[in-house]
Amino acid sequence: MHDDISSLQSNWDFTRRQFVVTSLAAGFALAVQPVSAETITTDTKGLDAGEVKIPVKDGEIPAYRAMPASGGPFPVILVVQEIFGVHEHIKDICRRLAKLGYLAIAPELYARQGDVSKMTNIQEIIAKVVSKVPDAQVLSDLDATVAYVKKSGKGDTAKLGITGFCWGGRIVWLYSAHNKDLKAGVAWYGRLTNEKDDLHPKHPLDLVESLKAPVLGLYGGADMGIPVANVESMRAALKQAGNPSHIELYPDTPHGFYADYRPTYRKEQADDGWKRLLEWFKKNGVA
């Protein structure tokens, strides 16, 4: 009997180590507080919105899902988090899309590696968690999210799009090269190239020839982390490959210009980018 209990205990410990995050954090990540007075808050009136659990290969991960309260199945948009995880801003983006008739879902893609919501600075978040998240795991979890939505009967995965911000912007490019069923992607200021390692073997610039869905890239000309030269290299590679993807570069605009809760927010560029996002999805069959 004791052996059985020990075995159960070791299995439980393993699961606990594997999934550090079992439910989503409330509010905004500590690293981004205090939030700006310009922060946009979208209500849940007319929506079915809240946390769900996504079955994945080794357990389950939490996600935020928002969709119209009645009707369906709805076109589906995967929403990929910034480096701050699925905190209030990402949830609000899901609600914004749900108000427009989409099923929007944001899985917590760091669930195994750590809870970034309680960390107070970006360097710690990157060193302790983000750098340890394998690209292969992320792509697999996004596939599992699509499977969950399809099984629920609420999402029309034949009309599948993806959008992501910062860390998630890079993932949009990767997922667009990964999933042949994806209709379109919108990448907000995601890195296009970087150092490579075993967990991150390829970056967007390496995957131009592999893209299976057109991507709209939205970038800032004054982004301190993504040089304009990188953006121009990506543009040139897309053009050479005859790829229908498009990159919009906003002059004198910083990284994080859509993040209405942070000082980097630029309303004019954010509104223009959102309008382009909706047009891009509609044009490419995600509507």
Secondary structure, 3 states (H helix, E strand, C coil): CHHHHHHHHHHHHHHHHHCCCCCCCCCCCHHHCCCCCCCCCCCCCCEEEEEEEEEECCEEEEEEEEEECCCCCEEEEEEECECCECCHHHHHHHHHHHHCCCEEEEECCCCCCCCHHHCCCHHHHHHHCHHHCCHHHHHHHHHHHHHHHHHHCCEEEEEEEEEEECHHHHHHHHHHCCCCCCCEEEEECCCCCCCCCCCCCCCHHHCHHHCCCCEEEEEECCCCCCCHHHHHHHHHHHHHHCCCCEEEEECCCCCCCCCCCCCCCCHHHHHHHHHHHHHHHHHCCCC
